[in-house]
Amino acid sequence: MPDTPYPTPVTLDPGWTPDTVAVQAGRPTRTPGAPMNPPIAMSSTYVQDATIEYGRDGNAGWGALEAALGALDGGHAVTFSSGLAAVTAIADLVPQSGTVVLSTVTYYGVRNIFQRLQAQGRLHLRMAPADDTTAMLAAADGAAMVWIESIANPLMVVADVPAIAAGARERGALTVVDSTFATPLRQRPLDLGADVVMHSATKLIGGHSDLLLGAAVCRDEAHAQRLVTLRHDHGAIPGALEAFLALRGLRTLAVRLDRAEASALEIAGRLASHPRVSRVNYPGLPADPQHEVATRVLPGGSGSMLSFEVAGSVEQTDAFLTGLRLITHATSLGGVESLIERRSRYPGDAGVAAPTLCRLSVGIESVDDLWADLDHALRAALS
Ligand SMILES: Cc1ncc(COP(=O)(O)O)c(C=O)c1O
Protein backbone atom coordinates (compact mmCIF):
# COMPACT_ATOMS: atom_id res chain seq x y z
CA MET A 1 0.00 0.00 0.00
CA PRO A 2 1.44 3.43 -0.75
CA ASP A 3 2.62 5.36 2.27
CA THR A 4 0.68 8.50 2.93
CA PRO A 5 3.06 11.47 2.99
CA TYR A 6 1.73 12.59 6.38
CA PRO A 7 0.45 12.27 9.06
CA THR A 8 1.01 8.95 10.86
CA PRO A 9 -2.34 7.93 12.37
CA VAL A 10 -2.64 7.82 16.16
CA THR A 11 -2.25 4.40 17.80
CA LEU A 12 -5.54 2.86 18.91
CA ASP A 13 -6.10 0.98 22.14
CA PRO A 14 -7.23 -2.56 21.29
CA GLY A 15 -9.73 -2.39 24.16
CA TRP A 16 -11.69 0.53 22.73
CA THR A 17 -15.24 -0.05 21.55
CA PRO A 18 -16.15 0.68 17.90
CA ASP A 19 -17.96 3.88 18.97
CA THR A 20 -14.68 5.16 20.44
CA VAL A 21 -12.63 3.98 17.47
CA ALA A 22 -14.98 5.94 15.16
CA VAL A 23 -14.11 9.09 17.09
CA GLN A 24 -10.35 8.54 17.43
CA ALA A 25 -9.09 6.52 14.44
CA GLY A 26 -7.18 8.31 11.69
CA ARG A 27 -6.24 11.35 13.76
CA PRO A 28 -2.61 12.51 13.51
CA THR A 29 -0.23 11.14 16.14
CA ARG A 30 -0.30 13.24 19.31
CA THR A 31 2.96 15.14 19.10
CA PRO A 32 3.19 18.68 20.49
CA GLY A 33 1.51 21.07 18.10
CA ALA A 34 -0.01 18.31 15.95
CA PRO A 35 -3.43 19.19 14.52
CA MET A 36 -6.45 17.31 15.86
CA ASN A 37 -7.56 16.50 12.32
CA PRO A 38 -5.73 15.40 9.18
CA PRO A 39 -4.91 18.09 6.64
CA ILE A 40 -6.93 18.60 3.47
CA ALA A 41 -4.14 18.22 0.92
CA MET A 42 -5.42 19.94 -2.22
CA SER A 43 -2.63 18.98 -4.55
CA SER A 44 -2.52 17.15 -7.88
CA THR A 45 1.24 16.61 -7.76
CA TYR A 46 4.05 16.16 -5.23
CA VAL A 47 7.75 16.99 -5.11
CA GLN A 48 9.92 14.12 -6.41
CA ASP A 49 11.19 11.56 -5.18
CA ALA A 50 8.46 10.10 -2.95
CA THR A 51 6.03 7.14 -3.02
CA ILE A 52 3.28 9.58 -3.87
CA GLU A 53 4.14 11.59 -6.96
CA TYR A 54 0.75 12.40 -8.39
CA GLY A 55 -2.83 12.92 -7.21
CA ARG A 56 -3.97 9.45 -8.28
CA ASP A 57 -1.26 7.77 -6.14
CA GLY A 58 -2.58 8.77 -2.73
CA ASN A 59 -3.56 11.61 -0.44
CA ALA A 60 -3.04 12.26 3.25
CA GLY A 61 -6.80 12.67 3.74
CA TRP A 62 -7.64 9.33 2.12
CA GLY A 63 -4.97 7.73 4.29
CA ALA A 64 -6.61 9.02 7.46
CA LEU A 65 -10.08 7.87 6.40
CA GLU A 66 -8.71 4.48 5.34
CA ALA A 67 -6.95 4.06 8.67
CA ALA A 68 -10.28 4.70 10.43
CA LEU A 69 -12.43 2.46 8.21
CA GLY A 70 -9.80 -0.28 8.28
CA ALA A 71 -9.70 -0.17 12.08
CA LEU A 72 -13.49 -0.30 12.33
CA ASP A 73 -13.98 -3.19 9.91
CA GLY A 74 -10.77 -5.02 10.83
CA GLY A 75 -9.14 -5.03 7.39
CA HIS A 76 -7.28 -3.02 4.74
CA ALA A 77 -9.43 -0.12 3.52
CA VAL A 78 -9.28 1.50 0.09
CA THR A 79 -11.46 4.54 -0.66
CA PHE A 80 -12.98 5.51 -4.01
CA SER A 81 -14.85 8.38 -5.61
CA SER A 82 -18.25 6.75 -4.91
CA GLY A 83 -19.77 3.52 -3.71
CA LEU A 84 -20.24 2.33 -7.29
CA ALA A 85 -16.60 3.09 -8.11
CA ALA A 86 -15.70 0.75 -5.24
CA VAL A 87 -18.11 -1.89 -6.62
CA THR A 88 -16.56 -1.63 -10.10
CA ALA A 89 -13.08 -2.14 -8.66
CA ILE A 90 -14.14 -5.09 -6.47
CA ALA A 91 -15.81 -6.73 -9.51
CA ASP A 92 -12.35 -6.79 -11.07
CA LEU A 93 -11.31 -9.41 -8.49
CA VAL A 94 -13.46 -11.90 -10.45
CA PRO A 95 -11.29 -13.83 -12.93
CA GLN A 96 -12.14 -13.68 -16.63
CA SER A 97 -15.31 -15.77 -17.28
CA GLY A 98 -15.76 -16.35 -13.54
CA THR A 99 -19.20 -16.61 -11.96
CA VAL A 100 -20.73 -14.12 -9.54
CA VAL A 101 -23.72 -14.99 -7.37
CA LEU A 102 -25.69 -11.84 -6.67
CA SER A 103 -28.47 -11.49 -4.16
CA THR A 104 -31.82 -10.96 -5.93
CA VAL A 105 -32.56 -7.97 -3.72
CA THR A 106 -29.63 -5.59 -4.11
CA TYR A 107 -29.13 -1.93 -4.83
CA TYR A 108 -30.03 -1.81 -8.54
CA GLY A 109 -26.86 0.14 -9.39
CA VAL A 110 -24.80 -2.86 -8.30
CA ARG A 111 -27.02 -5.18 -10.35
CA ASN A 112 -26.53 -2.91 -13.38
CA ILE A 113 -22.73 -3.19 -13.11
CA PHE A 114 -22.75 -6.99 -12.98
CA GLN A 115 -25.38 -7.30 -15.73
CA ARG A 116 -23.30 -5.05 -17.97
CA LEU A 117 -20.17 -7.11 -17.29
CA GLN A 118 -22.13 -10.26 -18.12
CA ALA A 119 -23.40 -8.74 -21.38
CA GLN A 120 -19.80 -7.90 -22.30
CA GLY A 121 -18.76 -11.54 -21.74
CA ARG A 122 -16.54 -10.58 -18.81
CA LEU A 123 -18.29 -12.84 -16.26
CA HIS A 124 -21.37 -15.01 -15.63
CA LEU A 125 -24.09 -13.88 -13.27
CA ARG A 126 -26.40 -16.04 -11.14
CA MET A 127 -29.15 -14.48 -9.03
CA ALA A 128 -30.22 -16.06 -5.74
CA PRO A 129 -32.24 -14.91 -2.71
CA ALA A 130 -29.95 -13.85 0.16
CA ASP A 131 -32.56 -14.82 2.76
CA ASP A 132 -32.34 -18.44 1.53
CA THR A 133 -28.82 -19.59 2.44
CA THR A 134 -29.33 -23.02 0.84
CA ALA A 135 -30.28 -21.43 -2.47
CA MET A 136 -27.37 -18.97 -2.26
CA LEU A 137 -24.89 -21.77 -1.66
CA ALA A 138 -26.38 -24.01 -4.36
CA ALA A 139 -25.78 -21.12 -6.76
CA ALA A 140 -22.25 -20.66 -5.37
CA ASP A 141 -21.01 -24.03 -6.66
CA GLY A 142 -18.14 -23.19 -9.02
CA ALA A 143 -18.53 -19.45 -8.43
CA ALA A 144 -15.70 -16.98 -7.84
CA MET A 145 -17.66 -14.39 -5.85
CA VAL A 146 -20.83 -14.14 -3.78
CA TRP A 147 -22.26 -10.63 -3.35
CA ILE A 148 -24.76 -9.83 -0.61
CA GLU A 149 -25.89 -6.81 1.40
CA SER A 150 -25.98 -6.77 5.22
CA ILE A 151 -29.45 -5.22 5.02
CA ALA A 152 -30.56 -5.23 1.40
CA ASN A 153 -31.87 -2.21 -0.43
CA PRO A 154 -34.88 -1.68 -0.65
CA LEU A 155 -36.65 -4.64 1.06
CA MET A 156 -34.38 -4.88 4.14
CA VAL A 157 -33.53 -8.53 3.47
CA VAL A 158 -30.94 -9.65 6.04
CA ALA A 159 -28.34 -12.15 4.86
CA ASP A 160 -27.00 -14.84 7.20
CA VAL A 161 -23.44 -13.65 6.55
CA PRO A 162 -21.58 -16.29 8.64
CA ALA A 163 -23.42 -19.20 6.98
CA ILE A 164 -23.12 -17.79 3.45
CA ALA A 165 -19.47 -16.78 3.87
CA ALA A 166 -18.49 -20.18 5.31
CA GLY A 167 -20.26 -22.03 2.50
CA ALA A 168 -18.79 -19.74 -0.15
CA ARG A 169 -15.28 -20.26 1.27
CA GLU A 170 -15.71 -24.06 1.12
CA ARG A 171 -16.61 -23.66 -2.55
CA GLY A 172 -13.62 -21.41 -3.26
CA ALA A 173 -15.67 -18.21 -3.69
CA LEU A 174 -14.98 -14.81 -2.15
CA THR A 175 -17.83 -13.23 -0.18
CA VAL A 176 -18.39 -9.51 -0.59
CA VAL A 177 -20.81 -7.73 1.74
CA ASP A 178 -22.22 -4.32 0.88
CA SER A 179 -22.65 -3.03 4.42
CA THR A 180 -23.86 0.46 3.54
CA PHE A 181 -27.10 0.13 5.56
CA ALA A 182 -25.45 -1.57 8.57
CA THR A 183 -22.27 0.55 8.75
CA PRO A 184 -19.20 -0.79 10.63
CA LEU A 185 -21.04 -0.02 13.89
CA ARG A 186 -23.78 -2.61 13.37
CA GLN A 187 -21.89 -5.38 11.58
CA ARG A 188 -18.25 -6.35 10.97
CA PRO A 189 -18.64 -8.72 8.02
CA LEU A 190 -14.92 -9.67 7.97
CA ASP A 191 -15.35 -11.03 11.52
CA LEU A 192 -18.31 -13.04 10.22
CA GLY A 193 -16.16 -14.68 7.53
CA ALA A 194 -16.56 -12.31 4.56
CA ASP A 195 -13.55 -11.35 2.43
CA VAL A 196 -14.42 -7.81 1.37
CA VAL A 197 -16.76 -5.20 2.86
CA MET A 198 -18.08 -2.43 0.68
CA HIS A 199 -19.53 0.85 1.94
CA SER A 200 -21.18 3.72 0.18
CA ALA A 201 -19.83 6.36 2.57
CA THR A 202 -22.10 8.75 0.68
CA LYS A 203 -24.78 7.49 3.07
CA LEU A 204 -24.52 6.98 6.84
CA ILE A 205 -20.76 7.35 7.20
CA GLY A 206 -20.75 10.82 5.60
CA GLY A 207 -24.13 11.38 7.21
CA HIS A 208 -24.97 14.86 5.88
CA SER A 209 -25.91 14.34 2.20
CA ASP A 210 -23.00 16.54 1.14
CA LEU A 211 -20.53 14.12 -0.50
CA LEU A 212 -20.10 10.97 -2.58
CA LEU A 213 -17.44 8.45 -1.55
CA GLY A 214 -17.02 4.67 -1.46
CA ALA A 215 -14.81 2.20 0.36
CA ALA A 216 -13.72 -1.42 0.14
CA VAL A 217 -12.24 -3.06 3.22
CA CYS A 218 -10.35 -6.28 2.46
CA ARG A 219 -9.29 -9.16 4.69
CA ASP A 220 -6.40 -9.90 2.34
CA GLU A 221 -3.82 -7.15 1.83
CA ALA A 222 -3.14 -8.43 -1.70
CA HIS A 223 -6.77 -7.72 -2.62
CA ALA A 224 -6.46 -4.21 -1.20
CA GLN A 225 -3.25 -3.65 -3.16
CA ARG A 226 -5.03 -4.75 -6.34
CA LEU A 227 -7.82 -2.25 -5.64
CA VAL A 228 -5.26 0.51 -5.03
CA THR A 229 -3.73 -0.25 -8.43
CA LEU A 230 -7.15 -0.20 -10.10
CA ARG A 231 -8.03 3.08 -8.41
CA HIS A 232 -4.82 4.56 -9.69
CA ASP A 233 -5.20 3.19 -13.20
CA HIS A 234 -8.92 3.95 -13.58
CA GLY A 235 -8.74 7.26 -11.76
CA ALA A 236 -11.76 6.64 -9.50
CA ILE A 237 -10.15 8.58 -6.65
CA PRO A 238 -12.00 10.33 -3.82
CA GLY A 239 -11.69 14.08 -3.56
CA ALA A 240 -9.53 15.41 -0.73
CA LEU A 241 -12.41 17.47 0.65
CA GLU A 242 -14.84 14.54 0.40
CA ALA A 243 -12.42 12.31 2.32
CA PHE A 244 -12.12 14.93 5.05
CA LEU A 245 -15.90 15.32 5.28
CA ALA A 246 -16.47 11.55 5.34
CA LEU A 247 -14.05 11.22 8.26
CA ARG A 248 -15.73 14.11 10.03
CA GLY A 249 -19.08 12.39 9.48
CA LEU A 250 -17.69 9.15 10.88
CA ARG A 251 -16.90 10.92 14.17
CA THR A 252 -20.63 11.31 14.94
CA LEU A 253 -21.89 8.09 13.33
CA ALA A 254 -22.53 6.35 16.66
CA VAL A 255 -24.83 9.04 18.06
CA ARG A 256 -26.57 9.68 14.74
CA LEU A 257 -27.18 5.99 14.16
CA ASP A 258 -28.38 5.32 17.72
CA ARG A 259 -30.93 8.11 17.44
CA ALA A 260 -32.10 7.35 13.89
CA GLU A 261 -32.32 3.64 14.59
CA ALA A 262 -34.43 4.12 17.73
CA SER A 263 -36.78 6.33 15.68
CA ALA A 264 -36.86 3.81 12.82
CA LEU A 265 -37.95 1.06 15.22
CA GLU A 266 -40.64 3.29 16.69
CA ILE A 267 -41.92 4.43 13.29
CA ALA A 268 -41.86 0.88 11.86
CA GLY A 269 -43.96 -0.32 14.79
CA ARG A 270 -46.49 2.49 14.34
CA LEU A 271 -46.66 2.02 10.56
CA ALA A 272 -47.31 -1.71 11.04
CA SER A 273 -50.66 -0.91 12.67
CA HIS A 274 -51.52 2.10 10.48
CA PRO A 275 -54.79 1.64 8.54
CA ARG A 276 -53.26 3.15 5.33
CA VAL A 277 -50.22 0.82 5.33
CA SER A 278 -50.36 -2.79 4.10
CA ARG A 279 -46.81 -3.99 4.81
CA VAL A 280 -43.69 -2.89 6.69
CA ASN A 281 -40.13 -4.17 6.17
CA TYR A 282 -37.93 -3.57 9.20
CA PRO A 283 -35.86 -6.43 10.63
CA GLY A 284 -35.91 -4.88 14.11
CA LEU A 285 -39.64 -5.62 14.45
CA PRO A 286 -40.21 -8.95 16.24
CA ALA A 287 -42.89 -9.85 13.67
CA ASP A 288 -40.57 -9.26 10.69
CA PRO A 289 -39.57 -12.48 8.87
CA GLN A 290 -35.95 -11.25 9.04
CA HIS A 291 -36.00 -10.68 12.80
CA GLU A 292 -34.43 -13.97 13.92
CA VAL A 293 -31.43 -13.69 11.60
CA ALA A 294 -31.14 -9.97 12.40
CA THR A 295 -30.81 -10.69 16.12
CA ARG A 296 -27.80 -12.90 15.26
CA VAL A 297 -26.00 -10.87 12.60
CA LEU A 298 -27.05 -7.36 13.64
CA PRO A 299 -27.10 -7.70 17.43
CA GLY A 300 -26.64 -3.95 17.98
CA GLY A 301 -29.74 -2.99 16.02
CA SER A 302 -31.30 -3.05 12.56
CA GLY A 303 -30.33 0.40 11.38
CA SER A 304 -32.18 3.48 10.24
CA MET A 305 -33.72 2.25 6.98
CA LEU A 306 -37.20 0.82 6.54
CA SER A 307 -39.67 0.38 3.73
CA PHE A 308 -43.43 0.05 3.65
CA GLU A 309 -46.28 -0.42 1.17
CA VAL A 310 -49.04 2.16 1.09
CA ALA A 311 -52.51 0.54 1.04
CA GLY A 312 -53.70 2.43 -2.01
CA SER A 313 -52.88 3.26 -5.63
CA VAL A 314 -49.60 4.54 -7.06
CA GLU A 315 -51.27 7.94 -7.52
CA GLN A 316 -52.30 8.03 -3.86
CA THR A 317 -48.78 7.00 -2.85
CA ASP A 318 -47.29 9.83 -4.91
CA ALA A 319 -49.81 12.24 -3.33
CA PHE A 320 -48.68 11.02 0.10
CA LEU A 321 -45.02 11.63 -0.79
CA THR A 322 -45.61 15.12 -2.11
CA GLY A 323 -47.87 15.89 0.87
CA LEU A 324 -45.05 15.41 3.39
CA ARG A 325 -43.79 18.66 4.85
CA LEU A 326 -40.90 17.57 7.09
CA ILE A 327 -39.60 14.43 5.39
CA THR A 328 -38.08 15.26 1.99
CA HIS A 329 -39.23 13.40 -1.11
CA ALA A 330 -35.76 12.59 -2.48
CA THR A 331 -33.49 9.67 -3.23
CA SER A 332 -30.43 8.63 -1.19
CA LEU A 333 -30.24 7.88 2.51
CA GLY A 334 -28.25 8.02 5.70
CA GLY A 335 -28.23 11.79 6.25
CA VAL A 336 -29.30 13.66 9.37
CA GLU A 337 -32.48 14.63 7.51
CA SER A 338 -35.18 12.06 6.75
CA LEU A 339 -35.72 11.15 3.08
CA ILE A 340 -38.40 9.06 1.38
CA GLU A 341 -39.10 7.81 -2.13
CA ARG A 342 -41.16 5.29 -4.10
CA ARG A 343 -38.58 2.80 -5.34
CA SER A 344 -40.45 1.20 -8.24
CA ARG A 345 -40.22 4.48 -10.15
CA TYR A 346 -36.68 3.30 -10.97
CA PRO A 347 -36.81 0.72 -13.79
CA GLY A 348 -34.03 -1.16 -11.99
CA ASP A 349 -36.20 -1.66 -8.90
CA ALA A 350 -39.54 -2.18 -10.65
CA GLY A 351 -39.18 -5.98 -10.53
CA VAL A 352 -38.16 -5.99 -6.86
CA ALA A 353 -40.23 -3.29 -5.17
CA ALA A 354 -44.06 -3.36 -5.11
CA PRO A 355 -45.59 -0.34 -6.92
CA THR A 356 -46.49 1.48 -3.68
CA LEU A 357 -43.33 0.56 -1.74
CA CYS A 358 -41.78 3.62 -0.09
CA ARG A 359 -38.24 3.51 1.27
CA LEU A 360 -37.74 5.73 4.30
CA SER A 361 -34.32 6.85 5.51
CA VAL A 362 -34.93 7.96 9.08
CA GLY A 363 -32.90 10.97 10.16
CA ILE A 364 -32.27 12.48 13.56
CA GLU A 365 -35.28 14.80 13.79
CA SER A 366 -37.73 14.33 16.68
CA VAL A 367 -39.55 11.04 16.19
CA ASP A 368 -42.84 12.70 17.15
CA ASP A 369 -42.44 15.30 14.41
CA LEU A 370 -41.58 12.57 11.90
CA TRP A 371 -44.59 10.51 12.92
CA ALA A 372 -46.96 13.48 12.79
CA ASP A 373 -45.76 14.21 9.24
CA LEU A 374 -46.16 10.61 8.05
CA ASP A 375 -49.54 10.08 9.69
CA HIS A 376 -50.97 13.38 8.44
CA ALA A 377 -49.77 12.86 4.85
CA LEU A 378 -51.00 9.23 4.74
CA ARG A 379 -54.46 10.17 5.99
CA ALA A 380 -54.69 13.17 3.66
CA ALA A 381 -53.65 11.21 0.56
CA LEU A 382 -55.85 8.19 1.32
CA SER A 383 -58.88 9.89 2.90
C1 LIG B 1 -26.71 -0.31 -0.71
C2 LIG B 1 -26.01 0.62 -1.65
N1 LIG B 1 -24.82 0.27 -2.15
C3 LIG B 1 -24.14 1.07 -3.00
C4 LIG B 1 -24.67 2.29 -3.40
C5 LIG B 1 -23.90 3.16 -4.36
O1 LIG B 1 -23.21 4.14 -3.67
P1 LIG B 1 -22.84 5.58 -4.35
O2 LIG B 1 -24.13 6.29 -4.60
O3 LIG B 1 -21.97 6.20 -3.31
O4 LIG B 1 -22.13 5.29 -5.62
C6 LIG B 1 -25.90 2.70 -2.90
C7 LIG B 1 -26.48 3.99 -3.33
O5 LIG B 1 -27.64 4.26 -3.11
C8 LIG B 1 -26.58 1.85 -2.00
O6 LIG B 1 -27.79 2.17 -1.50
The ligand as an ORCA input file, in Angstrom:
! r2SCAN-3c Opt
* xyz 0 1
  C     -26.708     -0.308     -0.710
  C     -26.014      0.623     -1.646
  N     -24.822      0.267     -2.155
  C     -24.145      1.074     -3.002
  C     -24.666      2.294     -3.399
  C     -23.898      3.159     -4.363
  O     -23.213      4.145     -3.673
  P     -22.836      5.581     -4.345
  O     -24.134      6.288     -4.599
  O     -21.968      6.197     -3.310
  O     -22.125      5.288     -5.619
  C     -25.899      2.700     -2.904
  C     -26.482      3.993     -3.331
  O     -27.644      4.261     -3.112
  C     -26.582      1.852     -2.002
  O     -27.795      2.171     -1.497
*
